[in-house]
Amino acid sequence: MKRKRNTEKDYDDATQSDALVLFGVTGDLTHKKIFPALYAMAKRGGLNVPVVGVATSKVSLDELRNRARDAIMKSGGIDDPSALDRLFSLLRYVRGDYEKLKTFTALKKALGSARSPVHYLAIPPALFAAVIKGLDAAGLAEHGRIVVEKPFGRDLASARELNRIALSAFAEDSIFRIDHYLGKEAIMNVLYFRFANSFLEPIWNRNYVASIQITLSEDFGVKGRGAFYESAGCLRDVVQNHLFQIVALLAMEAPAYQGFGAVHSEKTKVFQAMRPLQPDDVVRGQYAGYRNEPGVAKGSDVETFCALRLFIDSWRWEGVPWYVRSGKCLAATVAEVLVEFKPPPQRLFDDSSAVDERANYLRFRLSPNSAVALAARVKRRGKEFVGDQHELYLLDEQPGKETAYERLLSDAMAGNGALFAREEAIESAWAVVDPVLSTHHRAHHYKPGSWGPKQADALIAADSSWHNPILVKATK
């Protein structure tokens, strides 16, 4: 999909940002993801503007540089010292309270002649509103852009309020609601694979698809982030955003033209067609030992696992169940989509009625590696008309590809909103999960290293069974 046109404006004509401001520069997200992305951009020659970090921490510029060096070393090492020096030469630091105007006055001074900065909010969601208001009061919003990390709100009402605050200071085209999953190469390939191949369209509908399931699993726990997880839970943390975005790419209609405005419109229609969830559509789980994590309440009912049954009430998908699950402390760290097709209408061969095998399916491996596989039955050698199902497997690993954060940072600075979520889509997705955020069944305990509580198997049993991807241990 050419990222050329927008319904509002052509991003090629947008002003290139002349500075990058990182709120929360001493935080965990910046350390793990953003500093390595900036280093990668510097290596490719794509970073040549001031990078101004803002935080409440009492650190010197040299200490901040050392933090950046440590982050880059841990993410893969330093193989281009000149690129690191270039990043360090661009780095600035402003210390201050996000609630006080003098912090933003100091930021304006540090930006110097820069007039079109990108402001990246790598901070807790509770601080979003204060920073947006501070930027507006200091005159830093008028020609700037803002990148807001997920979660964008914690329910429909808060998402609407945050949109209202953001739009009071920034134009919609200047608001970049980041979901790093949309920047992953494998996720972008889902969109490409769907609409670049003519053989798929005739069977990509309720007449031929029996069910679709998506698994996003991690083999580790909350890693000391219990306090955050207590305020979020699996449904808010990854389902409403990451997994719903994958559903939208799989379910959307073809865009009307080669531009991201059309893609946004079609994805929003998918969310609007989703049937609001009811308690019986959701299985919540919590891994044994979660309540012993620091910051977790002794009697916590927060889910670390969530499985959903979704329906999309559209002409294409009416009656097709979508099953989505995600969780921590599961058997593997992997993300995969399985599109299961209906069996042939007439069973001509003796092995056609085998109940221990799935019908034909299409499988997208999204992580840790990228692949596409199509399962088809092939006859065995001999006189008997019996066969086995085999996968036609395409491994799609490309060395040197951009990381999700590198791609998204570059796009935000260029004014390209193709891989970012829009206001209407965010609110429509929240409307689907809103009914079960507070009204739901209690979480079922499950054993770490399993695939979640057995109740999730019952959720899908009427239509299929969960596809458990090949075990791939996470790189810690």
C-alpha positions in Angstrom: 0.0 0.0 0.0 1.6 3.2 -1.1 1.8 5.6 1.9 1.1 8.6 -0.3 -2.3 10.2 0.2 -4.4 11.2 3.1 -8.0 12.2 2.9 -7.1 15.5 4.6 -3.7 16.2 3.0 -0.7 14.6 1.2 1.9 13.9 3.8 4.7 14.5 1.3 3.7 18.2 1.5 3.8 18.1 5.4 6.4 20.0 7.2 9.3 17.8 8.3 9.7 18.1 12.1 12.8 20.1 13.2 13.1 18.7 16.7 12.0 15.6 18.8 11.0 16.1 22.4 10.9 13.0 24.6 8.8 13.3 27.7 9.8 10.6 30.1 13.3 10.3 28.7 14.6 8.6 31.8 11.8 6.0 31.8 11.6 2.4 31.0 10.0 2.8 27.5 12.6 5.2 26.3 15.4 3.0 27.6 14.1 -0.2 26.0 12.6 1.0 22.8 13.2 4.7 21.9 17.0 5.1 22.4 17.7 2.0 20.3 15.4 3.3 17.6 17.1 6.7 17.6 20.5 5.0 17.3 19.2 3.0 14.3 17.9 6.2 12.7 21.2 7.9 13.3 23.0 4.9 11.6 20.7 5.3 8.5 21.2 9.0 8.4 17.6 9.7 9.3 18.3 11.7 12.5 19.6 15.2 12.2 17.4 17.3 14.5 17.8 18.2 18.2 16.5 15.5 20.6 15.3 17.2 23.8 14.6 14.9 26.7 12.2 16.0 29.5 11.8 14.3 32.8 11.5 14.9 36.6 14.7 13.0 37.3 17.8 14.9 38.6 20.3 13.7 36.0 23.1 15.5 34.1 23.4 15.4 30.3 26.4 13.1 30.6 24.3 10.7 32.8 21.5 10.8 30.2 24.0 9.9 27.5 25.3 7.0 29.6 21.7 5.8 30.0 21.3 5.9 26.2 24.6 4.0 25.7 23.5 1.3 28.1 20.1 1.0 26.4 21.7 0.6 23.0 24.3 -1.9 24.3 21.5 -4.1 25.8 19.4 -3.9 22.6 22.1 -5.3 20.3 25.3 -3.5 20.8 27.2 -0.5 19.3 28.5 -1.2 15.8 28.7 2.4 14.6 30.5 4.7 17.1 30.1 7.7 14.7 26.3 7.2 14.8 26.3 7.1 18.6 28.4 10.3 18.7 25.9 11.9 16.3 23.0 11.0 18.6 24.9 12.3 21.6 25.6 15.6 19.9 21.8 16.1 19.3 20.7 15.2 22.8 19.5 17.8 25.3 17.9 17.6 28.7 15.2 19.6 30.5 14.3 18.7 34.1 11.0 19.8 35.4 7.5 19.1 36.8 5.0 18.3 34.1 2.3 20.2 36.1 4.3 23.5 36.0 4.4 26.1 33.2 8.1 26.9 33.9 9.0 23.4 32.7 7.5 24.2 29.3 9.1 27.6 29.2 12.5 26.0 29.7 11.6 23.4 27.0 10.8 26.3 24.6 14.2 27.8 25.3 16.0 24.5 24.8 14.3 24.1 21.4 15.8 27.3 20.2 14.9 28.1 16.6 12.9 24.8 16.2 9.3 25.7 15.3 7.8 22.3 14.3 8.7 19.8 17.0 7.3 16.3 17.6 6.4 15.8 21.3 6.6 12.1 22.3 4.6 11.2 25.5 6.5 8.2 26.8 4.9 8.8 30.2 2.1 7.3 32.3 -1.4 8.0 30.8 -2.4 10.0 33.9 0.1 12.7 32.8 -1.1 13.0 29.2 -3.6 15.8 29.8 -1.2 17.9 31.9 1.6 17.8 29.3 -0.8 18.6 26.4 -2.2 21.6 28.3 1.3 22.7 29.2 2.5 22.5 25.6 -0.5 24.6 24.5 0.0 27.2 27.2 3.7 27.6 26.2 2.8 28.0 22.5 4.5 24.7 21.6 1.4 23.0 20.1 0.5 25.4 17.2 3.0 24.1 14.7 4.0 20.9 16.5 2.9 17.3 16.5 2.2 15.0 19.4 2.7 11.2 19.8 0.7 9.6 22.4 1.6 6.1 23.7 -1.1 3.5 24.4 -3.3 3.0 26.3 -5.3 5.9 24.8 -7.8 6.1 27.6 -8.9 3.2 29.8 -12.5 3.1 28.6 -14.8 4.8 26.2 -15.5 7.9 28.3 -11.8 8.5 29.2 -10.8 8.0 25.5 -13.3 10.6 24.4 -12.1 13.0 27.1 -8.4 12.5 26.1 -9.4 13.1 22.5 -11.2 16.3 23.5 -8.1 17.6 25.3 -5.7 16.6 22.5 -7.9 18.2 19.9 -8.1 21.4 21.9 -4.4 21.9 21.3 -3.5 20.0 18.2 -5.2 19.3 14.8 -6.2 15.7 14.2 -3.5 15.4 11.5 -0.9 16.4 14.2 -2.0 13.8 16.7 -0.2 10.4 16.4 -1.8 7.7 18.6 1.0 5.1 18.6 0.4 1.4 18.6 3.8 -0.1 18.0 2.2 -3.3 16.7 1.1 -1.4 13.6 4.8 -0.6 12.8 5.8 -4.3 12.7 6.8 -5.6 9.3 4.7 -8.8 9.8 1.6 -6.8 10.6 2.1 -4.6 7.5 2.4 -7.8 5.5 -1.1 -8.9 6.6 -2.5 -5.9 4.8 -0.3 -6.4 1.8 -0.9 -10.2 1.5 -4.7 -9.7 1.6 -5.0 -7.2 -1.2 -2.0 -8.0 -3.4 -3.1 -11.6 -4.1 -6.1 -12.2 -6.3 -6.6 -15.9 -5.2 -7.6 -14.8 -1.7 -10.6 -12.5 -2.3 -13.1 -15.1 -3.6 -12.8 -17.2 -0.4 -12.2 -14.5 2.1 -15.8 -14.4 3.5 -18.5 -16.1 5.5 -19.1 -18.6 2.7 -15.7 -20.3 3.0 -14.2 -19.2 6.3 -15.3 -21.2 9.3 -13.5 -19.2 12.0 -10.5 -17.0 12.7 -8.4 -17.1 15.8 -5.5 -14.9 17.0 -3.0 -15.7 19.7 -0.6 -13.3 21.3 1.2 -15.1 24.1 4.2 -14.4 26.4 6.1 -16.9 28.5 6.9 -14.4 31.2 5.0 -12.6 33.8 4.5 -8.9 34.6 8.3 -8.5 35.3 7.9 -6.2 38.3 5.2 -4.1 36.7 2.4 -5.3 38.9 1.2 -1.9 39.9 0.8 -1.0 36.2 -1.0 -4.2 35.5 -3.4 -3.7 38.4 -4.5 -0.5 36.6 -4.8 -2.1 33.2 -5.2 -5.9 32.9 -4.8 -7.9 29.7 -8.0 -6.6 28.0 -6.9 -3.0 28.2 -3.2 -3.7 27.8 -3.1 -5.6 24.5 -6.6 -6.9 23.4 -8.4 -3.6 22.8 -5.5 -2.2 20.8 -2.9 -4.7 19.4 -5.2 -7.6 18.7 -8.2 -5.5 17.6 -5.8 -3.8 15.0 -5.0 -7.2 13.6 -8.6 -8.1 13.5 -9.3 -4.9 11.5 -6.6 -5.7 9.0 -8.0 -9.2 8.4 -11.6 -8.1 8.3 -11.6 -4.8 6.5 -12.8 -4.2 2.9 -10.5 -3.1 0.2 -9.5 0.6 0.5 -11.0 2.9 -2.1 -7.6 4.3 -3.1 -3.9 4.0 -2.4 -3.7 6.1 0.7 -3.8 5.7 4.4 -6.9 7.8 4.8 -8.9 5.0 3.0 -7.3 2.3 5.2 -8.3 4.2 8.4 -11.8 4.5 7.1 -12.2 0.8 6.4 -10.6 -0.3 9.7 -13.0 2.0 11.6 -16.0 0.4 9.8 -14.8 -3.0 11.2 -14.8 -1.7 14.8 -18.2 -0.1 14.2 -19.5 -3.5 13.0 -18.2 -5.5 15.9 -20.9 -6.7 18.3 -20.4 -5.2 21.8 -19.0 -7.9 24.1 -21.1 -9.6 26.8 -19.7 -11.3 29.9 -20.2 -14.8 28.4 -18.1 -13.8 25.4 -15.0 -13.3 27.7 -12.9 -15.7 29.7 -10.5 -14.0 32.1 -7.6 -15.8 33.7 -4.8 -15.0 36.2 -1.6 -17.0 36.5 -0.8 -18.6 39.8 1.7 -16.4 41.6 0.5 -13.1 40.2 -0.8 -11.9 43.5 2.7 -12.3 45.0 4.1 -9.7 42.6 5.1 -6.3 44.1 2.3 -3.8 43.7 -0.5 -6.4 43.3 -3.4 -6.5 45.7 -3.7 -9.7 47.8 -7.2 -10.4 46.5 -6.7 -9.1 43.0 -9.1 -10.2 40.2 -7.1 -8.5 37.5 -6.8 -10.7 34.4 -3.3 -11.6 33.1 -5.1 -13.8 30.4 -8.1 -12.9 28.3 -9.9 -14.9 25.6 -12.8 -13.4 23.5 -15.4 -14.5 21.1 -16.1 -11.7 18.6 -18.7 -11.3 15.9 -18.5 -8.7 13.1 -22.0 -7.9 11.8 -21.1 -7.1 8.2 -22.0 -8.6 4.9 -18.7 -10.3 4.6 -18.4 -11.8 8.1 -21.9 -12.3 9.4 -22.0 -15.4 11.5 -18.2 -16.1 11.4 -16.7 -16.3 15.0 -13.5 -14.6 15.7 -11.5 -15.9 18.7 -8.8 -13.8 20.3 -6.6 -14.6 23.2 -3.6 -13.2 24.9 -1.8 -13.7 28.2 1.3 -13.8 30.3 3.1 -16.8 31.7 1.8 -18.9 28.9 3.6 -21.8 27.1 5.4 -19.7 24.5 6.2 -16.2 23.4 4.6 -16.0 20.0 1.9 -14.2 17.9 0.0 -16.1 15.3 -3.2 -15.9 13.2 -5.1 -19.0 12.0 -7.8 -18.6 9.4 -9.7 -21.9 9.3 -11.7 -22.7 6.1 -14.8 -24.7 5.8 -14.4 -28.3 4.6 -15.3 -29.3 1.0 -19.1 -29.5 0.6 -19.0 -33.2 -0.3 -16.8 -35.8 1.4 -15.5 -37.9 -1.5 -12.6 -39.7 0.2 -12.4 -42.0 3.1 -10.1 -39.8 5.1 -12.3 -36.7 4.6 -14.1 -37.3 7.8 -11.0 -37.4 10.0 -11.9 -35.5 13.1 -8.3 -35.2 14.4 -7.2 -32.7 11.8 -8.3 -29.2 10.8 -9.7 -28.3 7.5 -7.5 -26.3 5.2 -6.2 -23.1 6.8 -4.0 -20.0 6.3 -1.6 -19.2 9.1 0.2 -15.9 9.6 3.2 -16.1 12.0 3.7 -12.5 13.3 6.4 -13.0 15.9 9.1 -13.8 16.8 9.7 -14.5 13.1 7.5 -13.6 10.2 5.9 -16.3 8.0 2.9 -17.3 6.0 1.7 -20.9 5.6 -1.2 -22.5 3.7 -2.3 -26.0 4.7 -3.6 -28.3 2.0 -4.2 -32.0 1.8 -2.0 -34.1 -0.5 -2.6 -37.8 -1.5 -0.2 -40.4 -0.1 1.6 -42.7 -2.5 -0.3 -45.8 -3.5 -3.7 -47.0 -4.7 -5.7 -45.8 -1.6 -7.3 -42.3 -1.9 -6.0 -41.2 1.5 -3.7 -38.3 2.2 -2.2 -35.9 4.7 -2.3 -32.2 5.3 0.9 -30.3 4.6 1.8 -26.7 4.9 3.1 -24.6 2.0 5.4 -22.5 4.1 6.9 -19.1 3.2 9.5 -17.6 5.7 9.5 -13.9 5.3 12.6 -12.7 7.3 14.4 -9.7 5.9 17.7 -8.8 7.5 18.3 -5.1 8.3 14.6 -4.2 8.4 13.4 -1.2 10.4 12.2 -1.9 13.9 8.6 -0.8 14.7 9.7 2.2 16.8 12.2 3.3 14.3 9.6 3.3 11.5 6.9 5.0 13.6 9.3 7.7 14.9 10.4 8.5 11.4 6.8 8.6 10.1 5.6 10.9 12.9 8.5 13.3 12.2 7.6 13.2 8.5 3.9 13.8 9.2 2.9 10.4 7.8 -0.1 9.0 9.8 -0.4 5.8 7.9 0.5 3.5 10.8 -1.2 5.4 13.6 -4.7 5.0 15.0 -7.3 7.7 14.4 -9.8 9.2 16.8 -12.9 7.5 15.5 -11.3 4.1 15.4 -10.0 4.4 19.0 -13.4 5.3 20.3 -15.2 2.6 18.2 -12.8 -0.1 19.6 -13.4 1.0 23.1 -17.2 0.8 22.5 -16.8 -2.9 21.8 -15.1 -3.8 25.1 -16.8 -1.1 27.3 -19.7 -3.4 28.4 -17.3 -6.0 30.0 -14.7 -3.7 31.6 -16.6 -3.7 34.9 -19.2 -6.4 34.3 -17.6 -9.7 33.8 -17.0 -13.1 35.4 -14.2 -13.6 37.9 -10.7 -14.6 36.6 -9.8 -18.3 36.6 -6.4 -19.3 37.9 -4.1 -21.1 35.5 -0.7 -22.7 35.8 2.3 -20.8 34.4 3.6 -22.5 31.3 0.2 -23.7 30.2 -2.1 -22.1 27.5 -4.4 -20.5 30.1 -7.5 -21.7 32.0 -9.5 -24.6 30.6 -12.6 -22.4 30.4 -11.0 -20.8 27.3 -11.2 -24.2 25.6 -14.9 -24.3 26.3 -15.3 -20.9 24.8 -14.1 -22.1 21.4 -15.3 -25.7 21.6 -18.5 -25.2 19.6 -16.6 -24.1 16.5 -13.1 -25.3 16.7 -10.2 -25.7 19.1 -7.3 -23.4 19.9 -4.3 -23.6 17.7 -1.3 -23.7 20.0 1.7 -22.3 18.0 5.1 -24.1 18.1 6.9 -23.2 21.3 9.4 -20.3 21.0 11.0 -19.1 24.1 11.4 -15.4 24.6 14.8 -13.7 24.5 15.0 -12.1 27.9 
